[in-house]
Amino acid sequence: MAEIRLSQLAHSYAPAPQSDEDYAIRRMDHIWEQGGAFALLGPSGCGKSTLLNIISGLLAPSDGDVLFDGKRVNTLPPEARNIAQVFQFPVIYDTMTVFDNLAFPLRNVKTPEHKVKSKVHEIASILDLTPLLDKKAKGLTADEKQKVSMGRGLVRDDVSAILFDEPLTVIDPHLKWKLRRKLKQIHEQFNITMVYVTHDQLEASTFADKIAVMYEGQIVQFGTPRDLFEAPNHTFVGFFIGSPGMNLVSVELTEHGATFGGVELPLRPKLLERLKQVRSSNIKLGIRPEFVHVWDEANDEAMQVNVRFVEDLGTYKIMTFYLGGVEMKARLQEDQKVPQGVAFISFPDQWLKVYVDEFLLEGDQ
């Protein structure tokens, strides 16, 4: 197992990059702690796979360093970094049996055959591959092939880290949850540093203790699933995490708070004072649908809003409404009264977040 440190790391595919937009990975410092289970989460094209390939040695960074336990590995080839990587599509030998596929990484490092047999059977049992050990890989289904590919990455317990690049893409949806839990169990059993790349927030939160969210080539937040949900550090995190995502609205400052579309929201005096000191006019307020307070009737704390529609999702409902001409959403519990036509809502202070230039105002947590 290894601590993986990225120091002033940046990468561009352009021969002479001129601006941030020319970089697939913008300059960053980041640490994957030894023995942790981490996820790298973000949409397609944000730089996730590029970053993973730099860590594994398949790609050399334009700038900065990759360090394993403090040792610079920029010039080391993948095989010298002692890393296992599981790709989006299965990487296996079709002419070999499942047993020999799983045994290959162990035999490649001259592992004694009795240990090979023991380890192969252990991983096969975990991944439900035992009945297939004598079968040729070319006769397997796509799901089974990917499980073998994952097993090849997991079979060596002396690796520095295991990197997973969207490994469940080709897996049947009914098996995905089971395999995510299997990976989590393997991590808990062997305590190997694991980094799991995905665009699926459910996969990330099921697998990882901490999640790094990437957006436009940079890690905009690194924290627990709860951190990302309760205190998004960037508007993208608020939008991307949660279903539906955070309500976000651009505002202008007034003497006592913030305004948009003729609606004025009072802000805490200390918060307002800090906002008046920022130079940017790019100020947004954000609140998650789960934290919007929907009242049963009018009162002095509530604002009247127009209800557009309510979606019944079984154990809860999502109410879509308009406030100041802006469409927003609120989550209603299963037994909560469903407003008709108009509703009365408020934004609790502790859950109303303020963003300046898309980042959470420092100290507003």
LOKOL-642824 format. One record per residue (C-alpha): residue number from 0; residue in three letters; x negated, y, z negated. Coordinates in steps of 0.1 Angstrom, whole numbers, padded with zeros to 4 digits. Layout:
// LOKOL-642824
<NUM "Ala" <X Y Z>>
...
***
This chain:
// LOKOL-642824
<0 "Met" <0000 0000 0000>>
<1 "Ala" <-0012 0035 0007>>
<2 "Glu" <-0003 0072 0001>>
<3 "Ile" <0001 0088 0035>>
<4 "Arg" <-0007 0125 0036>>
<5 "Leu" <-0002 0148 0065>>
<6 "Ser" <-0024 0179 0063>>
<7 "Gln" <-0018 0209 0085>>
<8 "Leu" <-0005 0184 0111>>
<9 "Ala" <0008 0197 0144>>
<10 "His" <0012 0182 0179>>
<11 "Ser" <0020 0196 0213>>
<12 "Tyr" <0024 0177 0246>>
<13 "Ala" <0016 0210 0264>>
<14 "Pro" <-0021 0215 0274>>
<15 "Ala" <-0022 0251 0262>>
<16 "Pro" <0007 0257 0237>>
<17 "Gln" <0016 0294 0232>>
<18 "Ser" <0044 0294 0207>>
<19 "Asp" <0063 0272 0182>>
<20 "Glu" <0086 0261 0209>>
<21 "Asp" <0057 0244 0227>>
<22 "Tyr" <0051 0220 0197>>
<23 "Ala" <0069 0187 0192>>
<24 "Ile" <0056 0187 0156>>
<25 "Arg" <0052 0222 0141>>
<26 "Arg" <0024 0227 0115>>
<27 "Met" <0033 0208 0083>>
<28 "Asp" <0020 0194 0051>>
<29 "His" <0037 0163 0037>>
<30 "Ile" <0031 0133 0015>>
<31 "Trp" <0046 0098 0016>>
<32 "Glu" <0038 0085 -0019>>
<33 "Gln" <0023 0050 -0024>>
<34 "Gly" <0049 0023 -0027>>
<35 "Gly" <0079 0045 -0019>>
<36 "Ala" <0109 0037 0004>>
<37 "Phe" <0114 0068 0026>>
<38 "Ala" <0135 0077 0055>>
<39 "Leu" <0128 0102 0083>>
<40 "Leu" <0161 0115 0094>>
<41 "Gly" <0171 0137 0123>>
<42 "Pro" <0188 0140 0157>>
<43 "Ser" <0173 0127 0190>>
<44 "Gly" <0144 0149 0202>>
<45 "Cys" <0135 0164 0168>>
<46 "Gly" <0101 0148 0166>>
<47 "Lys" <0107 0117 0145>>
<48 "Ser" <0091 0091 0168>>
<49 "Thr" <0063 0114 0176>>
<50 "Leu" <0054 0118 0140>>
<51 "Leu" <0057 0081 0134>>
<52 "Asn" <0034 0073 0163>>
<53 "Ile" <0008 0098 0150>>
<54 "Ile" <0009 0081 0116>>
<55 "Ser" <0005 0046 0132>>
<56 "Gly" <-0023 0057 0155>>
<57 "Leu" <-0005 0053 0188>>
<58 "Leu" <-0008 0091 0193>>
<59 "Ala" <-0036 0115 0183>>
<60 "Pro" <-0024 0148 0168>>
<61 "Ser" <-0033 0181 0184>>
<62 "Asp" <-0042 0196 0151>>
<63 "Gly" <-0046 0186 0115>>
<64 "Asp" <-0053 0154 0097>>
<65 "Val" <-0036 0121 0088>>
<66 "Leu" <-0050 0107 0055>>
<67 "Phe" <-0045 0072 0040>>
<68 "Asp" <-0053 0073 0003>>
<69 "Gly" <-0074 0104 0009>>
<70 "Lys" <-0093 0089 0038>>
<71 "Arg" <-0090 0107 0072>>
<72 "Val" <-0078 0082 0098>>
<73 "Asn" <-0073 0104 0129>>
<74 "Thr" <-0099 0085 0150>>
<75 "Leu" <-0090 0050 0138>>
<76 "Pro" <-0070 0028 0163>>
<77 "Pro" <-0037 0013 0151>>
<78 "Glu" <-0052 -0021 0143>>
<79 "Ala" <-0078 -0005 0120>>
<80 "Arg" <-0051 0014 0100>>
<81 "Asn" <-0036 -0018 0086>>
<82 "Ile" <-0001 -0007 0094>>
<83 "Ala" <0029 -0027 0106>>
<84 "Gln" <0054 -0010 0130>>
<85 "Val" <0088 -0023 0139>>
<86 "Phe" <0102 -0007 0171>>
<87 "Gln" <0137 0001 0183>>
<88 "Phe" <0137 -0028 0206>>
<89 "Pro" <0123 -0063 0197>>
<90 "Val" <0086 -0069 0202>>
<91 "Ile" <0082 -0107 0202>>
<92 "Tyr" <0067 -0135 0222>>
<93 "Asp" <0095 -0153 0241>>
<94 "Thr" <0075 -0184 0248>>
<95 "Met" <0066 -0190 0211>>
<96 "Thr" <0089 -0205 0184>>
<97 "Val" <0104 -0182 0157>>
<98 "Phe" <0079 -0198 0133>>
<99 "Asp" <0049 -0190 0155>>
<100 "Asn" <0061 -0154 0161>>
<101 "Leu" <0063 -0148 0123>>
<102 "Ala" <0030 -0166 0118>>
<103 "Phe" <0011 -0146 0144>>
<104 "Pro" <0003 -0115 0123>>
<105 "Leu" <-0010 -0138 0095>>
<106 "Arg" <-0031 -0160 0118>>
<107 "Asn" <-0045 -0129 0135>>
<108 "Val" <-0062 -0120 0102>>
<109 "Lys" <-0074 -0156 0095>>
<110 "Thr" <-0049 -0163 0068>>
<111 "Pro" <-0052 -0200 0056>>
<112 "Glu" <-0025 -0221 0072>>
<113 "His" <-0009 -0232 0039>>
<114 "Lys" <-0004 -0195 0030>>
<115 "Val" <0010 -0189 0065>>
<116 "Lys" <0036 -0216 0061>>
<117 "Ser" <0046 -0204 0026>>
<118 "Lys" <0049 -0167 0037>>
<119 "Val" <0068 -0175 0070>>
<120 "His" <0094 -0196 0051>>
<121 "Glu" <0098 -0168 0025>>
<122 "Ile" <0105 -0141 0051>>
<123 "Ala" <0126 -0164 0072>>
<124 "Ser" <0148 -0171 0041>>
<125 "Ile" <0152 -0134 0033>>
<126 "Leu" <0162 -0127 0069>>
<127 "Asp" <0184 -0158 0074>>
<128 "Leu" <0161 -0171 0101>>
<129 "Thr" <0153 -0205 0085>>
<130 "Pro" <0176 -0226 0108>>
<131 "Leu" <0159 -0209 0138>>
<132 "Leu" <0122 -0215 0130>>
<133 "Asp" <0117 -0243 0155>>
<134 "Lys" <0137 -0225 0183>>
<135 "Lys" <0119 -0207 0212>>
<136 "Ala" <0124 -0169 0209>>
<137 "Lys" <0136 -0166 0245>>
<138 "Gly" <0168 -0184 0235>>
<139 "Leu" <0177 -0160 0207>>
<140 "Thr" <0204 -0133 0207>>
<141 "Ala" <0194 -0096 0206>>
<142 "Asp" <0203 -0095 0169>>
<143 "Glu" <0181 -0126 0161>>
<144 "Lys" <0152 -0113 0182>>
<145 "Gln" <0152 -0080 0163>>
<146 "Lys" <0153 -0099 0130>>
<147 "Val" <0122 -0118 0141>>
<148 "Ser" <0106 -0085 0151>>
<149 "Met" <0113 -0071 0117>>
<150 "Gly" <0100 -0103 0101>>
<151 "Arg" <0067 -0099 0120>>
<152 "Gly" <0064 -0065 0104>>
<153 "Leu" <0072 -0077 0069>>
<154 "Val" <0053 -0110 0068>>
<155 "Arg" <0020 -0094 0058>>
<156 "Asp" <0020 -0081 0022>>
<157 "Asp" <-0015 -0066 0025>>
<158 "Val" <-0006 -0038 0049>>
<159 "Ser" <-0009 -0001 0040>>
<160 "Ala" <0026 0007 0051>>
<161 "Ile" <0054 -0005 0073>>
<162 "Leu" <0069 0019 0098>>
<163 "Phe" <0104 0013 0111>>
<164 "Asp" <0114 0032 0143>>
<165 "Glu" <0153 0029 0145>>
<166 "Pro" <0151 -0009 0141>>
<167 "Leu" <0188 -0015 0139>>
<168 "Thr" <0198 0001 0171>>
<169 "Val" <0204 -0032 0189>>
<170 "Ile" <0219 -0050 0158>>
<171 "Asp" <0256 -0058 0157>>
<172 "Pro" <0274 -0032 0136>>
<173 "His" <0287 -0060 0112>>
<174 "Leu" <0251 -0070 0104>>
<175 "Lys" <0236 -0035 0100>>
<176 "Trp" <0248 -0031 0064>>
<177 "Lys" <0235 -0065 0054>>
<178 "Leu" <0201 -0059 0070>>
<179 "Arg" <0197 -0025 0054>>
<180 "Arg" <0203 -0041 0020>>
<181 "Lys" <0178 -0069 0029>>
<182 "Leu" <0151 -0042 0037>>
<183 "Lys" <0158 -0025 0004>>
<184 "Gln" <0155 -0058 -0015>>
<185 "Ile" <0122 -0066 0003>>
<186 "His" <0108 -0032 -0007>>
<187 "Glu" <0118 -0037 -0043>>
<188 "Gln" <0102 -0072 -0042>>
<189 "Phe" <0069 -0063 -0026>>
<190 "Asn" <0066 -0025 -0034>>
<191 "Ile" <0052 -0017 0001>>
<192 "Thr" <0052 0019 0014>>
<193 "Met" <0080 0020 0039>>
<194 "Val" <0090 0048 0063>>
<195 "Tyr" <0123 0043 0081>>
<196 "Val" <0131 0065 0111>>
<197 "Thr" <0168 0069 0120>>
<198 "His" <0194 0094 0132>>
<199 "Asp" <0220 0078 0110>>
<200 "Gln" <0225 0094 0075>>
<201 "Leu" <0242 0062 0062>>
<202 "Glu" <0212 0041 0071>>
<203 "Ala" <0188 0067 0056>>
<204 "Ser" <0207 0069 0023>>
<205 "Thr" <0213 0032 0020>>
<206 "Phe" <0176 0024 0025>>
<207 "Ala" <0156 0053 0011>>
<208 "Asp" <0148 0067 -0023>>
<209 "Lys" <0139 0100 -0007>>
<210 "Ile" <0148 0113 0028>>
<211 "Ala" <0128 0138 0049>>
<212 "Val" <0151 0156 0073>>
<213 "Met" <0135 0168 0105>>
<214 "Tyr" <0148 0196 0127>>
<215 "Glu" <0130 0211 0157>>
<216 "Gly" <0097 0196 0149>>
<217 "Gln" <0095 0204 0112>>
<218 "Ile" <0106 0187 0079>>
<219 "Val" <0132 0212 0066>>
<220 "Gln" <0139 0192 0034>>
<221 "Phe" <0125 0162 0015>>
<222 "Gly" <0146 0149 -0014>>
<223 "Thr" <0170 0123 -0027>>
<224 "Pro" <0203 0118 -0010>>
<225 "Arg" <0219 0137 -0038>>
<226 "Asp" <0195 0166 -0033>>
<227 "Leu" <0204 0168 0003>>
<228 "Phe" <0241 0168 -0004>>
<229 "Glu" <0243 0191 -0034>>
<230 "Ala" <0216 0216 -0024>>
<231 "Pro" <0208 0216 0013>>
<232 "Asn" <0176 0236 0018>>
<233 "His" <0185 0245 0054>>
<234 "Thr" <0217 0251 0073>>
<235 "Phe" <0209 0222 0095>>
<236 "Val" <0208 0198 0065>>
<237 "Gly" <0241 0212 0054>>
<238 "Phe" <0256 0206 0088>>
<239 "Phe" <0239 0172 0095>>
<240 "Ile" <0244 0155 0061>>
<241 "Gly" <0280 0148 0050>>
<242 "Ser" <0311 0140 0070>>
<243 "Pro" <0324 0165 0077>>
<244 "Gly" <0294 0188 0073>>
<245 "Met" <0290 0220 0052>>
<246 "Asn" <0313 0250 0060>>
<247 "Leu" <0289 0278 0072>>
<248 "Val" <0298 0314 0080>>
<249 "Ser" <0277 0344 0089>>
<250 "Val" <0283 0374 0066>>
<251 "Glu" <0274 0410 0060>>
<252 "Leu" <0266 0424 0026>>
<253 "Thr" <0289 0449 0008>>
<254 "Glu" <0285 0467 -0025>>
<255 "His" <0300 0438 -0045>>
<256 "Gly" <0295 0408 -0023>>
<257 "Ala" <0297 0395 0013>>
<258 "Thr" <0322 0400 0040>>
<259 "Phe" <0333 0382 0072>>
<260 "Gly" <0365 0386 0093>>
<261 "Gly" <0380 0411 0069>>
<262 "Val" <0375 0387 0039>>
<263 "Glu" <0353 0399 0010>>
<264 "Leu" <0338 0373 -0013>>
<265 "Pro" <0323 0385 -0046>>
<266 "Leu" <0288 0373 -0054>>
<267 "Arg" <0270 0370 -0087>>
<268 "Pro" <0253 0404 -0095>>
<269 "Lys" <0218 0389 -0097>>
<270 "Leu" <0222 0370 -0064>>
<271 "Leu" <0236 0401 -0047>>
<272 "Glu" <0206 0422 -0060>>
<273 "Arg" <0182 0397 -0045>>
<274 "Leu" <0200 0397 -0012>>
<275 "Lys" <0199 0434 -0009>>
<276 "Gln" <0161 0431 -0010>>
<277 "Val" <0158 0408 0020>>
<278 "Arg" <0150 0423 0054>>
<279 "Ser" <0168 0399 0075>>
<280 "Ser" <0204 0403 0087>>
<281 "Asn" <0208 0366 0093>>
<282 "Ile" <0227 0357 0061>>
<283 "Lys" <0251 0328 0058>>
<284 "Leu" <0273 0314 0031>>
<285 "Gly" <0278 0277 0029>>
<286 "Ile" <0300 0253 0008>>
<287 "Arg" <0307 0217 0013>>
<288 "Pro" <0344 0206 0019>>
<289 "Glu" <0341 0184 -0012>>
<290 "Phe" <0335 0215 -0034>>
<291 "Val" <0362 0238 -0020>>
<292 "His" <0388 0242 -0047>>
<293 "Val" <0424 0237 -0034>>
<294 "Trp" <0450 0250 -0058>>
<295 "Asp" <0486 0238 -0061>>
<296 "Glu" <0499 0274 -0061>>
<297 "Ala" <0489 0310 -0058>>
<298 "Asn" <0468 0326 -0086>>
<299 "Asp" <0444 0355 -0092>>
<300 "Glu" <0413 0334 -0083>>
<301 "Ala" <0426 0319 -0051>>
<302 "Met" <0426 0332 -0015>>
<303 "Gln" <0455 0324 0008>>
<304 "Val" <0445 0306 0040>>
<305 "Asn" <0464 0292 0070>>
<306 "Val" <0464 0254 0073>>
<307 "Arg" <0458 0241 0108>>
<308 "Phe" <0462 0203 0101>>
<309 "Val" <0454 0176 0076>>
<310 "Glu" <0438 0143 0085>>
<311 "Asp" <0447 0113 0063>>
<312 "Leu" <0416 0091 0060>>
<313 "Gly" <0430 0066 0035>>
<314 "Thr" <0413 0073 0002>>
<315 "Tyr" <0411 0110 0009>>
<316 "Lys" <0423 0137 0033>>
<317 "Ile" <0405 0165 0052>>
<318 "Met" <0424 0198 0054>>
<319 "Thr" <0413 0221 0082>>
<320 "Phe" <0421 0258 0076>>
<321 "Tyr" <0413 0293 0088>>
<322 "Leu" <0398 0320 0065>>
<323 "Gly" <0389 0353 0081>>
<324 "Gly" <0393 0337 0116>>
<325 "Val" <0367 0310 0108>>
<326 "Glu" <0377 0273 0108>>
<327 "Met" <0367 0255 0076>>
<328 "Lys" <0375 0222 0059>>
<329 "Ala" <0383 0210 0024>>
<330 "Arg" <0385 0175 0011>>
<331 "Leu" <0417 0165 -0007>>
<332 "Gln" <0419 0135 -0030>>
<333 "Glu" <0444 0107 -0022>>
<334 "Asp" <0469 0118 -0048>>
<335 "Gln" <0465 0156 -0043>>
<336 "Lys" <0494 0177 -0032>>
<337 "Val" <0491 0183 0006>>
<338 "Pro" <0496 0220 0014>>
<339 "Gln" <0521 0229 0042>>
<340 "Gly" <0515 0259 0064>>
<341 "Val" <0494 0279 0039>>
<342 "Ala" <0471 0269 0011>>
<343 "Phe" <0453 0286 -0018>>
<344 "Ile" <0416 0280 -0021>>
<345 "Ser" <0385 0293 -0039>>
<346 "Phe" <0348 0287 -0037>>
<347 "Pro" <0332 0278 -0071>>
<348 "Asp" <0301 0298 -0077>>
<349 "Gln" <0278 0269 -0085>>
<350 "Trp" <0286 0253 -0051>>
<351 "Leu" <0285 0284 -0029>>
<352 "Lys" <0251 0285 -0013>>
<353 "Val" <0233 0315 0004>>
<354 "Tyr" <0210 0311 0034>>
<355 "Val" <0186 0337 0048>>
<356 "Asp" <0171 0329 0082>>
<357 "Glu" <0187 0294 0079>>
<358 "Phe" <0168 0285 0047>>
<359 "Leu" <0184 0284 0012>>
<360 "Leu" <0177 0316 -0007>>
<361 "Glu" <0148 0308 -0031>>
<362 "Gly" <0161 0299 -0065>>
<363 "Asp" <0197 0295 -0053>>
<364 "Gln" <0202 0259 -0065>>
***
